[in-house]
Amino acid sequence: MDKSRGRTGRTTAGGAAAEIRTESGHRGLQFEEPLIFEQGAEGRGGVDLPPAPKVAERLGGVRRKGPIGLPGLSEPQVIRHYTRLSQKNYAIDSGVYPLGSCTMKHNPRLNEKMARLPGFADLHPLQPMQTVQGALELIDRLAHWLKTLTGMPAVALSPGAGAHGEFCGMVTIRAALAARGETRRRVLVPESAHGTNPATAAACGFEVDSIPADARGRVDLAAFKAKLGPDIAAIMLTNPNTCGLFESDIVKIAEEIHRIGAYFYCDGANFNAIVGRVRPADLGIDAMHINLHKTFSTPHGGGGPGSGPVVLSAALAPYAPLPYIVHGADGFRLVETKEGKAQPFGRLKTFHGQMGMFIRALTYMLSHGADCLRAASGDAVLNANYVLARLKDVMTPAFDGTCMHEALFDDGFLKDTGVSTLDFAKAMIDEGFHPMTMYFPLVVHGALLIEPTESESKDALDVFIASLRSLAARAKAGEAEFFHAAPRLTPRRRLDETRAARQPVLRWRPPAPASQAAE
Ligand SMILES: *Cc1c(COP(=O)(O)O)cnc(C)c1O
């Protein structure tokens, strides 16, 4: 632990808390945690292992040239290290996480309990089909509920995230166009779209054509119509959109896009706002990804990978990727090659999708039931509107009227205060909140996008709202310096984020030289 000493004064910039210097480098209960390799010492260990049996030749005579450099640590050291690292994460388990467009909702522990059942946790994707009938049935059930909630006839479950789902959907559209002998080049993407939409279209070989938003934060219908032509392959539209608003002309947009023989891709990342209330099929959508880690309460990274199933209309279903599950006389079976005329584009990834996420998402659905899924989307919208209503006199809402699941503000309320959206967000960290999404969507100046989700109680929202109201008042009272020095109470102050990304310092202690090798 010696190496953790002498780290005092690492927090240098001004501000009361930063001036407190400690010998250990710790500040209160915030720990200055060295790398595990810096804490390790040779000969220390957490378990007593018996001496390795003497075998003349193992692994065909291949021998290590030296120690592999694992740190020697006692069990308490290991426990503290990882516990402290976990405490450096701000998570939905620590507090309000209002990151707009991300649906950072509570991950119910029942999901975790089900995913850890040995029959699921110990599965291997190469097991014989007869031994995984239960797993295949679970995947089939999840598919059933995703199709029911969206009104769509088919779903591809293998995509590993929302962006991967977009890729799956757009490649499916490309395959369907190719089957018609067409090579349409252009994809329409509204200006307010998430960056993954134009990136996906470009990655699939399409040209991106941007549609402006109107004064109400929706697709400008006249501008959209003016762009329609025989070379349009698809539109990629988010609904509710990233301004937190329902695209009120969506049915008209679907009709127009189908009239010219193109397809309607919907980015379903915001599905949490409409689950149980609106079925995407009824809006005329041909393909939509669903982020299980957003709408269906599976973890965002950390606790596991994401999952982005794509529901497909009858027109696109024949081109869905392999494999898919069918149920026959001999039970469930994975179809790995396609019979029939329509040719799917092949496999999207090695195995069949993120099984652990399927279990969690189905657990969420079954434990809620249709009535509570509907209640959850209602509460998510109610919470966002409560935040909007309680802040609209001190911050500037980007658009008039009510919102869907997220409340969007612009930086008008910070005008002439010398405080930017970024400064405001940094001050929120000192208040103990993860900041909202900033500077997105791009159509709103200095955007602050708040998505409380249905997880938050009124009490929690009231504390959050009180913090934002107080910060808005301080900005207006001319306390720009206060904001420029934020955050003050974090282990690190303002970082040079560009340099951190471009010149990352990745250090660990290399193994001892071969001459010191034990063997
Ligand atoms: C989160 C999100 C995506 C991308 O989903 P990932 O699962 O992060 O790949 C795409 N579009 C919107 C609107 C999103 O919010």
PDBQT file of the ligand as one rigid body, heavy atoms in Angstrom, charges set to zero:
ROOT
HETATM    1  C1  LIG A 601     -29.116   4.456 -27.134  1.00  0.00    +0.000 C 
HETATM    2  C2  LIG A 601     -29.556   4.895 -28.475  1.00  0.00    +0.000 A 
HETATM    3  C3  LIG A 601     -29.083   4.261 -29.636  1.00  0.00    +0.000 A 
HETATM    4  C4  LIG A 601     -27.972   3.234 -29.642  1.00  0.00    +0.000 C 
HETATM    5  O1  LIG A 601     -28.217   2.132 -28.852  1.00  0.00    +0.000 OA
HETATM    6  P1  LIG A 601     -27.001   1.285 -28.201  1.00  0.00    +0.000 P 
HETATM    7  O2  LIG A 601     -27.692   0.166 -27.528  1.00  0.00    +0.000 OA
HETATM    8  O3  LIG A 601     -26.303   2.214 -27.283  1.00  0.00    +0.000 OA
HETATM    9  O4  LIG A 601     -26.130   0.838 -29.339  1.00  0.00    +0.000 OA
HETATM   10  C5  LIG A 601     -29.612   4.665 -30.851  1.00  0.00    +0.000 A 
HETATM   11  N1  LIG A 601     -30.531   5.647 -30.921  1.00  0.00    +0.000 NA
HETATM   12  C6  LIG A 601     -30.996   6.279 -29.828  1.00  0.00    +0.000 A 
HETATM   13  C7  LIG A 601     -32.038   7.352 -29.979  1.00  0.00    +0.000 C 
HETATM   14  C8  LIG A 601     -30.511   5.944 -28.573  1.00  0.00    +0.000 A 
HETATM   15  O5  LIG A 601     -30.945   6.586 -27.490  1.00  0.00    +0.000 OA
ENDROOT
TORSDOF 0
